[in-house]
Amino acid sequence: MDIKSITVVVLGIISVATGFAAEFTRVKASQVQVDVYGRCSYPRSPALLLGITSAATLSIAKIIINFATGCFCCKRRAAPPHASSERRPNAFCFYIVFSITFIIALGLLLIGVKLNERHDDAVVRDGVYNCYVIKPGVFAAGAILAALNVLIGVLYYETLNSKGKDASNVLSPKQGGITLAQPQLPVENPGLDTLPALKRCKDGVGMGQIVKADNKFI
């Protein structure tokens, strides 16, 4: 894992921790009171800040993954088929699950923040004052999906990152031809072939001169 994966994991841990903290600190029914005017009195809750922090850190982690991986379709076209065909379906599945879980997790966290801060007037039903409170499990579900989203995001990033390393290690046919196909032709030594011919030529010239000299004296 590189620095980007570690950063995403740390942000995911913060998002999950603050999401569960918002679940435990949300406004509960036992904490709501009705005043003399028939209005609901809600206590102050840190779930607002915790929920916003969880959603913000999850969004930052998503942005880092998007910038680190780039366009999935562009990477799929640029990668060599023999280097990425085995991992391409896995990366595509990770990308789909990563996007879906992010949308649902972010939506649950933001909805939990909004519903937790909803302060309505009391509603009288059968002579009993009723006040609205957020249902349990909204922040917890968002935190669980945030953890799943970060895990899928890291797997998605590592899959594309390994594909890029495989593509860089594969040599192209031209490069292989240049480095491997070097014909080694034997070097001919012209001195070895011309030396006997030169020697025969000298012998022939010498014999001709002797013959001519003998014919001249005769």
ChimeraX attribute file (.defattr): number of C-alpha atoms within 10 A of each C-alpha:
attribute: neighborCount
match mode: 1-to-1
recipient: residues
	/A:1	8
	/A:2	7
	/A:3	8
	/A:4	15
	/A:5	21
	/A:6	12
	/A:7	15
	/A:8	23
	/A:9	18
	/A:10	15
	/A:11	21
	/A:12	26
	/A:13	19
	/A:14	19
	/A:15	29
	/A:16	28
	/A:17	19
	/A:18	24
	/A:19	28
	/A:20	23
	/A:21	19
	/A:22	29
	/A:23	24
	/A:24	16
	/A:25	14
	/A:26	29
	/A:27	24
	/A:28	17
	/A:29	14
	/A:30	7
	/A:31	12
	/A:32	16
	/A:33	17
	/A:34	15
	/A:35	10
	/A:36	7
	/A:37	8
	/A:38	15
	/A:39	17
	/A:40	20
	/A:41	16
	/A:42	21
	/A:43	12
	/A:44	12
	/A:45	15
	/A:46	14
	/A:47	24
	/A:48	20
	/A:49	12
	/A:50	24
	/A:51	31
	/A:52	20
	/A:53	20
	/A:54	30
	/A:55	26
	/A:56	18
	/A:57	21
	/A:58	26
	/A:59	19
	/A:60	15
	/A:61	23
	/A:62	21
	/A:63	13
	/A:64	17
	/A:65	21
	/A:66	14
	/A:67	9
	/A:68	14
	/A:69	17
	/A:70	13
	/A:71	10
	/A:72	15
	/A:73	9
	/A:74	9
	/A:75	16
	/A:76	17
	/A:77	10
	/A:78	12
	/A:79	18
	/A:80	17
	/A:81	12
	/A:82	10
	/A:83	18
	/A:84	22
	/A:85	13
	/A:86	11
	/A:87	13
	/A:88	19
	/A:89	11
	/A:90	14
	/A:91	21
	/A:92	17
	/A:93	12
	/A:94	20
	/A:95	17
	/A:96	12
	/A:97	15
	/A:98	23
	/A:99	14
	/A:100	12
	/A:101	21
	/A:102	24
	/A:103	14
	/A:104	15
	/A:105	26
	/A:106	22
	/A:107	15
	/A:108	23
	/A:109	29
	/A:110	20
	/A:111	17
	/A:112	28
	/A:113	23
	/A:114	13
	/A:115	17
	/A:116	23
	/A:117	18
	/A:118	13
	/A:119	14
	/A:120	14
	/A:121	16
	/A:122	19
	/A:123	15
	/A:124	11
	/A:125	8
	/A:126	7
	/A:127	7
	/A:128	9
	/A:129	15
	/A:130	20
	/A:131	20
	/A:132	19
	/A:133	20
	/A:134	19
	/A:135	15
	/A:136	14
	/A:137	14
	/A:138	24
	/A:139	31
	/A:140	23
	/A:141	18
	/A:142	30
	/A:143	32
	/A:144	17
	/A:145	22
	/A:146	31
	/A:147	23
	/A:148	18
	/A:149	26
	/A:150	27
	/A:151	17
	/A:152	22
	/A:153	28
	/A:154	20
	/A:155	18
	/A:156	22
	/A:157	23
	/A:158	17
	/A:159	19
	/A:160	24
	/A:161	14
	/A:162	14
	/A:163	22
	/A:164	17
	/A:165	11
	/A:166	15
	/A:167	17
	/A:168	13
	/A:169	9
	/A:170	12
	/A:171	10
	/A:172	10
	/A:173	8
	/A:174	9
	/A:175	10
	/A:176	11
	/A:177	11
	/A:178	9
	/A:179	8
	/A:180	9
	/A:181	9
	/A:182	8
	/A:183	6
	/A:184	6
	/A:185	6
	/A:186	6
	/A:187	6
	/A:188	8
	/A:189	8
	/A:190	8
	/A:191	9
	/A:192	9
	/A:193	10
	/A:194	11
	/A:195	11
	/A:196	11
	/A:197	11
	/A:198	12
	/A:199	10
	/A:200	12
	/A:201	11
	/A:202	11
	/A:203	11
	/A:204	11
	/A:205	10
	/A:206	11
	/A:207	11
	/A:208	11
	/A:209	11
	/A:210	11
	/A:211	10
	/A:212	11
	/A:213	11
	/A:214	10
	/A:215	9
	/A:216	8
	/A:217	6
	/A:218	6
